[in-house]
Amino acid sequence: MLLKIKNRKNAKTAALKRFFRNDDGVVAIEFAAVAFPFFLLIVGTLETAIVFMAGMALDHGMQRTARFVQTGQAAVANMSQDDFKTMVCNNAVMLPSCLTTVKVDVRNFDDFTSASFPSMTKPNGDPLDDADYQYNIGAPEETVVVRVSYEWPILSSVINSKLGNMHNGNRLLISSWAFKNEP
């Protein structure tokens, strides 16, 4: 009877030793432990890069269009706020549904020291309504501040709380440029 108990104990110990020595499937287990953080890092990096590229596209579109205001071409062409939006969107090729999402605020001032403008978001983080924006391209030699905002949707919900700056998880991209109109 005592011999049976020892053999059973030895059999269990031997089985445990065989289990821990066996390395079949170790690579699969290591991959499973590392795969999720790795893919999360890849998705986060790609999402961040796309957001920065969209911001650069918005900057490019706004600056090319604001140049029309600065040189007086917008005044000669009687460019409206909708025309300004259309031109920004045509120059910023990467922004989906740009015409419905982009918001334009153009204000003129006597000089740079008097230039001030309100936030482009409400206190709760929402973007302002269209009625809160102005469109006044100013006269020659007046200081003008052009601001354009675009709400970029963050696609990966895992990282949107860190990349998004609005209460709905999206990112509000803002591009600004202050200049003095040419004579």
N, C-alpha and C positions, 0 to 999 in steps of 0.2 A: 504494500500500500504506500509506504514511504517512497519507494522507487518510482511509482506512478506520478506522484506529486512533483518530484524532482524532474522527471522527464517532461511533464507538462510545463513546468516553469522554464526549463531549458528550451523547450520548443517555442514558447512565447518569446523568450529572449533572442533566440536564433531568428525568428520571424521578424522581430523589430530590427535586428542588425541587418538582415537582408533588405528590409524596407528602406533604411537610411543609407545603405550602400548603393542601392539601385539608382542610377542616374538617368533612366529613361524618362523623357518628358520634361527634363529640367529646363531646356531651352523654351519650351512652350509656356512654362510657368513664369520664367523670367520675362518673356515677351509680354505676357498678360499683365505683369506688374508694371512694366515700363511703357507699354503702348498707349494707354489713356493719357498720361501726362505728356508724352511726346506729341501725340496728335493734337492735344489741347494747345501746346506751345506752337505748333505749326499753324493751326487755325487762327490763333491770337496774333501771330506775326503777320500772316496774310491780311487779316482784317485791319490791323493797324496800318499796314502799308497802303491798303486801298483807301482808307480814310485820309491819310496824308496826301495821296495822289489826287483825291477828290478836292481837298483843300487847295492844292496847287492849281488844279484846273479852274476852280472858282477865282483864285487870285489872278490867273492869266486872263480869264474872261472879263473880270471887273476892270483890270488895268487897261486892257485894249479898248474897252468901251469908254472908260473914264477919260481916256486920251481925247476922245471926240468932244467931250465937254470942255476939257482944258484948252484945246485948240480953237474952240468956237464953232466947230462943225456941227455940234448938236443944236446950237441956237439957230444957225443958218438953215439947217434941215428941219427945224421945229420938232425935235425929237421928244416924244412923250415918254412917260414912265414905262408904258408897255413896250414901246420901241426899244428903250434902254434894256429892259428885261430880255427881250428877244435877242438883242445883240450880245448880251452877256452869255446867254445860253448857246448861241451860235459859236461863240469863241471858246466856251468851256465845254468841250465835246464829251466829257466823261459823266456828266450829271444826268441821270435818268429823270424823266418827268420834270425837267427844269422849269419850264414856263409856269407850271402850277405851284411849284415849291419855292422858287427863288423870290426873295423880297429885296426891294431896292429903297434906300434912303439917301437922298441927295439934299444937302443943306448948304447955304452960302452964308458967309460971315464977312465982316469988314476986314479983319486981319486974323492971323494965326492965334494970337493971344485970346481973342474972344471966341474962338471955335470951341464949342462944347456940344455934346449930344447925349441923349439919354441911352440907357441900356437897350439892347435889341431883344431882350427877353422880359417877360413879366416876372414878378417876384417868385412865382411858383415854378419858373423855368420854362414856361411855354413861350414860343416866339410871339412877338407882337402881331396884332391884326394889321391888315393893309391900311386901315384908316389911321394908324399911328405913325405911318411913314410919310415923309415929305418928298417932294420932287421939285427942287428949285435950283436950276443950274447956274444961276447968278449972271452977273454982267462981266465984261472984261475987267481984269485986274482985281476981281473979288476972290476971296479965299473960299474954296469949296471943299467939303468933306463928303466923299462918296463911300457908302457902306452897303455891302450886299451880304445877305444871309441865305443859307440853304440848309434845310434839315435833312441830314444824311441818315438813312436807316441802318442801324447796326444789325447784322444778320445773325451772328452767333450769340445766342442768349447766354452762353456760359461766361463770356467776357464783357457783355454789354454794360454791366453795372460799373465797370472801370473805364471803359472807353466812351460811353455815352455821357453827355453833360446835361441832359434834359430829364425831366421826371418820367417820360415814357421810354427811356433807355436809348433814344436816338442821340445823334451828335449834331449840334448846331455849329455849322461852319460859318465863320464871319470873315469877310475880307474888307479892309478899309484903306482909303487913300486920301490924303489931304494935299491940296495943291492950290496954286494961285492961277486963275484963268489968264491966258495970254491976252495982250491988248488987241 
